Amino acid sequence: MEETTLFLSFVESKYTSPVDVLTKTLKAEGLLALFKGTTASWMRLSATFSISFLVFERLRALCGVDPI
């Protein structure tokens, strides 16, 4: 762990702050660059929530509770 910290302290960073990252990204790639990967994330989340909802409803039915 100490070696990694020592190594990272000598690496020069392209950015100085989170605001610097945001401004440089917006200037270089535009507004849509902030949303890269959003489609894949939504696809993963929709599948996860669909399965969770189906399991939840089956458990409610097994317990004798009316479905939503």
A tleap script that builds the chain and sets N, CA, C and O, in Angstrom:
source leaprc.protein.ff14SB
mol = sequence {
  NMET GLU GLU THR THR LEU PHE LEU SER PHE
  VAL GLU SER LYS TYR THR SER PRO VAL ASP
  VAL LEU THR LYS THR LEU LYS ALA GLU GLY
  LEU LEU ALA LEU PHE LYS GLY THR THR ALA
  SER TRP MET ARG LEU SER ALA THR PHE SER
  ILE SER PHE LEU VAL PHE GLU ARG LEU ARG
  ALA LEU CYS GLY VAL ASP PRO CILE
}
set mol.1.N position { 0.828 -1.188 0.000 }
set mol.1.CA position { 0.000 0.000 0.000 }
set mol.1.C position { 0.871 1.250 0.000 }
set mol.1.O position { 0.568 2.230 -0.681 }
set mol.2.N position { 1.921 1.208 0.747 }
set mol.2.CA position { 2.796 2.365 0.833 }
set mol.2.C position { 3.472 2.648 -0.507 }
set mol.2.O position { 3.671 3.805 -0.876 }
set mol.3.N position { 3.825 1.576 -1.236 }
set mol.3.CA position { 4.465 1.758 -2.537 }
set mol.3.C position { 3.517 2.428 -3.528 }
set mol.3.O position { 3.934 3.281 -4.312 }
set mol.4.N position { 2.243 2.043 -3.490 }
set mol.4.CA position { 1.260 2.633 -4.389 }
set mol.4.C position { 1.093 4.119 -4.088 }
set mol.4.O position { 1.060 4.935 -5.009 }
set mol.5.N position { 0.990 4.470 -2.839 }
set mol.5.CA position { 0.832 5.870 -2.458 }
set mol.5.C position { 2.042 6.676 -2.889 }
set mol.5.O position { 1.905 7.794 -3.386 }
set mol.6.N position { 3.205 6.120 -2.702 }
set mol.6.CA position { 4.434 6.798 -3.094 }
set mol.6.C position { 4.481 6.980 -4.598 }
set mol.6.O position { 4.873 8.041 -5.084 }
set mol.7.N position { 4.082 5.949 -5.344 }
set mol.7.CA position { 4.078 6.028 -6.802 }
set mol.7.C position { 3.097 7.082 -7.291 }
set mol.7.O position { 3.424 7.881 -8.169 }
set mol.8.N position { 1.897 7.087 -6.723 }
set mol.8.CA position { 0.872 8.022 -7.180 }
set mol.8.C position { 1.229 9.466 -6.875 }
set mol.8.O position { 0.758 10.375 -7.558 }
set mol.9.N position { 2.044 9.689 -5.875 }
set mol.9.CA position { 2.401 11.066 -5.551 }
set mol.9.C position { 3.326 11.668 -6.600 }
set mol.9.O position { 3.423 12.891 -6.695 }
set mol.10.N position { 4.008 10.842 -7.390 }
set mol.10.CA position { 4.916 11.335 -8.419 }
set mol.10.C position { 4.271 11.441 -9.798 }
set mol.10.O position { 4.862 12.014 -10.713 }
set mol.11.N position { 3.071 10.899 -9.955 }
set mol.11.CA position { 2.376 10.939 -11.236 }
set mol.11.C position { 1.701 12.301 -11.382 }
set mol.11.O position { 0.979 12.747 -10.490 }
set mol.12.N position { 1.939 12.945 -12.498 }
set mol.12.CA position { 1.289 14.235 -12.747 }
set mol.12.C position { -0.138 14.001 -13.212 }
set mol.12.O position { -0.395 13.118 -14.030 }
set mol.13.N position { -1.041 14.775 -12.700 }
set mol.13.CA position { -2.440 14.648 -13.045 }
set mol.13.C position { -2.807 15.671 -14.120 }
set mol.13.O position { -2.263 16.775 -14.162 }
set mol.14.N position { -3.752 15.272 -14.995 }
set mol.14.CA position { -4.236 16.193 -16.021 }
set mol.14.C position { -5.199 17.207 -15.425 }
set mol.14.O position { -5.423 18.274 -15.997 }
set mol.15.N position { -5.759 16.874 -14.290 }
set mol.15.CA position { -6.802 17.703 -13.698 }
set mol.15.C position { -6.399 18.167 -12.302 }
set mol.15.O position { -5.636 17.496 -11.606 }
set mol.16.N position { -6.918 19.311 -11.910 }
set mol.16.CA position { -6.602 19.853 -10.592 }
set mol.16.C position { -7.756 19.726 -9.612 }
set mol.16.O position { -7.545 19.779 -8.400 }
set mol.17.N position { -8.979 19.559 -10.120 }
set mol.17.CA position { -10.152 19.452 -9.250 }
set mol.17.C position { -11.307 18.827 -10.038 }
set mol.17.O position { -11.234 18.714 -11.262 }
set mol.18.N position { -12.357 18.427 -9.348 }
set mol.18.CA position { -13.532 17.905 -10.060 }
set mol.18.C position { -14.149 18.933 -11.012 }
set mol.18.O position { -14.644 18.572 -12.079 }
set mol.19.N position { -14.120 20.178 -10.635 }
set mol.19.CA position { -14.655 21.226 -11.514 }
set mol.19.C position { -13.792 21.336 -12.766 }
set mol.19.O position { -14.308 21.566 -13.860 }
set mol.20.N position { -12.483 21.173 -12.610 }
set mol.20.CA position { -11.572 21.191 -13.751 }
set mol.20.C position { -11.874 20.034 -14.700 }
set mol.20.O position { -11.852 20.205 -15.919 }
set mol.21.N position { -12.153 18.868 -14.145 }
set mol.21.CA position { -12.529 17.702 -14.961 }
set mol.21.C position { -13.791 18.015 -15.761 }
set mol.21.O position { -13.852 17.751 -16.962 }
set mol.22.N position { -14.785 18.572 -15.100 }
set mol.22.CA position { -16.051 18.884 -15.749 }
set mol.22.C position { -15.860 19.893 -16.880 }
set mol.22.O position { -16.359 19.688 -17.987 }
set mol.23.N position { -15.147 20.972 -16.606 }
set mol.23.CA position { -14.978 22.005 -17.629 }
set mol.23.C position { -14.165 21.508 -18.813 }
set mol.23.O position { -14.502 21.804 -19.960 }
set mol.24.N position { -13.098 20.755 -18.556 }
set mol.24.CA position { -12.276 20.241 -19.660 }
set mol.24.C position { -13.041 19.213 -20.488 }
set mol.24.O position { -12.907 19.168 -21.710 }
set mol.25.N position { -13.837 18.392 -19.820 }
set mol.25.CA position { -14.628 17.393 -20.541 }
set mol.25.C position { -15.676 18.070 -21.411 }
set mol.25.O position { -15.857 17.698 -22.570 }
set mol.26.N position { -16.357 19.047 -20.867 }
set mol.26.CA position { -17.374 19.762 -21.639 }
set mol.26.C position { -16.765 20.478 -22.841 }
set mol.26.O position { -17.353 20.480 -23.922 }
set mol.27.N position { -15.596 21.085 -22.663 }
set mol.27.CA position { -14.946 21.784 -23.770 }
set mol.27.C position { -14.461 20.808 -24.843 }
set mol.27.O position { -14.591 21.077 -26.037 }
set mol.28.N position { -13.901 19.675 -24.411 }
set mol.28.CA position { -13.314 18.734 -25.370 }
set mol.28.C position { -14.354 17.880 -26.084 }
set mol.28.O position { -14.257 17.663 -27.292 }
set mol.29.N position { -15.360 17.389 -25.335 }
set mol.29.CA position { -16.278 16.401 -25.910 }
set mol.29.C position { -17.735 16.834 -25.962 }
set mol.29.O position { -18.543 16.185 -26.626 }
set mol.30.N position { -18.082 17.896 -25.289 }
set mol.30.CA position { -19.462 18.357 -25.301 }
set mol.30.C position { -20.289 17.758 -24.182 }
set mol.30.O position { -19.812 16.935 -23.401 }
set mol.31.N position { -21.535 18.188 -24.124 }
set mol.31.CA position { -22.440 17.792 -23.049 }
set mol.31.C position { -22.729 16.282 -23.040 }
set mol.31.O position { -22.852 15.687 -21.970 }
set mol.32.N position { -22.836 15.669 -24.204 }
set mol.32.CA position { -23.173 14.240 -24.270 }
set mol.32.C position { -22.086 13.349 -23.677 }
set mol.32.O position { -22.355 12.193 -23.350 }
set mol.33.N position { -20.873 13.858 -23.532 }
set mol.33.CA position { -19.791 13.075 -22.931 }
set mol.33.C position { -20.094 12.736 -21.475 }
set mol.33.O position { -19.585 11.746 -20.951 }
set mol.34.N position { -20.911 13.543 -20.827 }
set mol.34.CA position { -21.263 13.285 -19.426 }
set mol.34.C position { -22.211 12.097 -19.284 }
set mol.34.O position { -22.392 11.571 -18.186 }
set mol.35.N position { -22.812 11.678 -20.389 }
set mol.35.CA position { -23.792 10.603 -20.335 }
set mol.35.C position { -23.323 9.324 -21.019 }
set mol.35.O position { -24.136 8.447 -21.310 }
set mol.36.N position { -22.036 9.209 -21.275 }
set mol.36.CA position { -21.514 7.978 -21.881 }
set mol.36.C position { -21.756 6.808 -20.940 }
set mol.36.O position { -21.488 6.909 -19.743 }
set mol.37.N position { -22.254 5.716 -21.464 }
set mol.37.CA position { -22.502 4.527 -20.654 }
set mol.37.C position { -23.854 4.513 -19.977 }
set mol.37.O position { -24.187 3.549 -19.288 }
set mol.38.N position { -24.632 5.551 -20.156 }
set mol.38.CA position { -25.932 5.610 -19.496 }
set mol.38.C position { -26.870 4.521 -20.013 }
set mol.38.O position { -27.619 3.930 -19.235 }
set mol.39.N position { -26.835 4.255 -21.306 }
set mol.39.CA position { -27.720 3.241 -21.887 }
set mol.39.C position { -27.430 1.868 -21.290 }
set mol.39.O position { -28.355 1.139 -20.931 }
set mol.40.N position { -26.165 1.515 -21.183 }
set mol.40.CA position { -25.806 0.215 -20.611 }
set mol.40.C position { -26.226 0.128 -19.144 }
set mol.40.O position { -26.695 -0.915 -18.689 }
set mol.41.N position { -26.060 1.207 -18.422 }
set mol.41.CA position { -26.465 1.217 -17.008 }
set mol.41.C position { -27.973 1.042 -16.861 }
set mol.41.O position { -28.439 0.285 -16.010 }
set mol.42.N position { -28.727 1.745 -17.693 }
set mol.42.CA position { -30.184 1.629 -17.624 }
set mol.42.C position { -30.655 0.237 -18.015 }
set mol.42.O position { -31.614 -0.279 -17.442 }
set mol.43.N position { -29.986 -0.371 -18.986 }
set mol.43.CA position { -30.360 -1.730 -19.384 }
set mol.43.C position { -30.117 -2.698 -18.232 }
set mol.43.O position { -30.950 -3.562 -17.959 }
set mol.44.N position { -28.984 -2.558 -17.559 }
set mol.44.CA position { -28.667 -3.427 -16.432 }
set mol.44.C position { -29.656 -3.208 -15.292 }
set mol.44.O position { -30.155 -4.169 -14.706 }
set mol.45.N position { -29.940 -1.942 -14.978 }
set mol.45.CA position { -30.847 -1.643 -13.877 }
set mol.45.C position { -32.268 -2.094 -14.169 }
set mol.45.O position { -32.958 -2.584 -13.275 }
set mol.46.N position { -32.710 -1.936 -15.405 }
set mol.46.CA position { -34.073 -2.354 -15.720 }
set mol.46.C position { -34.230 -3.863 -15.584 }
set mol.46.O position { -35.263 -4.343 -15.118 }
set mol.47.N position { -33.216 -4.605 -15.986 }
set mol.47.CA position { -33.269 -6.061 -15.819 }
set mol.47.C position { -33.275 -6.436 -14.335 }
set mol.47.O position { -34.033 -7.310 -13.914 }
set mol.48.N position { -32.437 -5.779 -13.559 }
set mol.48.CA position { -32.357 -6.065 -12.125 }
set mol.48.C position { -33.678 -5.763 -11.432 }
set mol.48.O position { -34.170 -6.580 -10.653 }
set mol.49.N position { -34.254 -4.604 -11.705 }
set mol.49.CA position { -35.504 -4.241 -11.049 }
set mol.49.C position { -36.670 -5.103 -11.515 }
set mol.49.O position { -37.580 -5.385 -10.735 }
set mol.50.N position { -36.654 -5.523 -12.768 }
set mol.50.CA position { -37.713 -6.409 -13.258 }
set mol.50.C position { -37.686 -7.740 -12.524 }
set mol.50.O position { -38.722 -8.239 -12.085 }
set mol.51.N position { -36.512 -8.303 -12.397 }
set mol.51.CA position { -36.380 -9.586 -11.686 }
set mol.51.C position { -36.749 -9.429 -10.222 }
set mol.51.O position { -37.439 -10.281 -9.663 }
set mol.52.N position { -36.297 -8.347 -9.592 }
set mol.52.CA position { -36.626 -8.102 -8.182 }
set mol.52.C position { -38.128 -7.966 -7.992 }
set mol.52.O position { -38.681 -8.499 -7.030 }
set mol.53.N position { -38.794 -7.261 -8.897 }
set mol.53.CA position { -40.236 -7.081 -8.790 }
set mol.53.C position { -40.965 -8.409 -8.945 }
set mol.53.O position { -41.906 -8.693 -8.205 }
set mol.54.N position { -40.534 -9.223 -9.906 }
set mol.54.CA position { -41.181 -10.527 -10.101 }
set mol.54.C position { -41.002 -11.413 -8.869 }
set mol.54.O position { -41.948 -12.072 -8.438 }
set mol.55.N position { -39.800 -11.434 -8.305 }
set mol.55.CA position { -39.559 -12.230 -7.095 }
set mol.55.C position { -40.407 -11.700 -5.946 }
set mol.55.O position { -41.015 -12.482 -5.216 }
set mol.56.N position { -40.454 -10.385 -5.780 }
set mol.56.CA position { -41.249 -9.765 -4.732 }
set mol.56.C position { -42.719 -10.152 -4.854 }
set mol.56.O position { -43.364 -10.493 -3.862 }
set mol.57.N position { -43.239 -10.098 -6.066 }
set mol.57.CA position { -44.647 -10.451 -6.271 }
set mol.57.C position { -44.905 -11.929 -5.989 }
set mol.57.O position { -45.938 -12.274 -5.415 }
set mol.58.N position { -43.994 -12.795 -6.378 }
set mol.58.CA position { -44.165 -14.235 -6.099 }
set mol.58.C position { -44.138 -14.501 -4.595 }
set mol.58.O position { -44.909 -15.315 -4.087 }
set mol.59.N position { -43.239 -13.801 -3.886 }
set mol.59.CA position { -43.180 -13.975 -2.431 }
set mol.59.C position { -44.448 -13.463 -1.764 }
set mol.59.O position { -44.936 -14.069 -0.810 }
set mol.60.N position { -44.981 -12.362 -2.253 }
set mol.60.CA position { -46.245 -11.844 -1.721 }
set mol.60.C position { -47.368 -12.853 -1.938 }
set mol.60.O position { -48.189 -13.080 -1.049 }
set mol.61.N position { -47.399 -13.457 -3.125 }
set mol.61.CA position { -48.435 -14.446 -3.431 }
set mol.61.C position { -48.295 -15.679 -2.528 }
set mol.61.O position { -49.292 -16.226 -2.056 }
set mol.62.N position { -47.057 -16.107 -2.294 }
set mol.62.CA position { -46.827 -17.275 -1.417 }
set mol.62.C position { -47.250 -17.004 0.025 }
set mol.62.O position { -47.701 -17.906 0.731 }
set mol.63.N position { -47.103 -15.771 0.444 }
set mol.63.CA position { -47.464 -15.388 1.805 }
set mol.63.C position { -48.946 -15.057 1.952 }
set mol.63.O position { -49.413 -14.798 3.061 }
set mol.64.N position { -49.682 -15.064 0.858 }
set mol.64.CA position { -51.111 -14.808 0.893 }
set mol.64.C position { -51.473 -13.326 0.872 }
set mol.64.O position { -52.607 -12.968 1.190 }
set mol.65.N position { -50.542 -12.471 0.509 }
set mol.65.CA position { -50.804 -11.026 0.426 }
set mol.65.C position { -51.238 -10.711 -0.991 }
set mol.65.O position { -50.699 -11.265 -1.949 }
set mol.66.N position { -52.201 -9.833 -1.126 }
set mol.66.CA position { -52.681 -9.448 -2.456 }
set mol.66.C position { -51.553 -8.793 -3.254 }
set mol.66.O position { -50.785 -8.004 -2.704 }
set mol.67.N position { -51.446 -9.115 -4.547 }
set mol.67.CA position { -50.414 -8.489 -5.381 }
set mol.67.C position { -50.683 -6.996 -5.580 }
set mol.67.O position { -51.800 -6.518 -5.382 }
set mol.68.N position { -49.669 -6.298 -5.963 }
set mol.68.CA position { -49.798 -4.857 -6.185 }
set mol.68.C position { -50.609 -4.600 -7.443 }
set mol.68.O position { -50.833 -3.446 -7.807 }
savepdb mol mol.pdb
quit
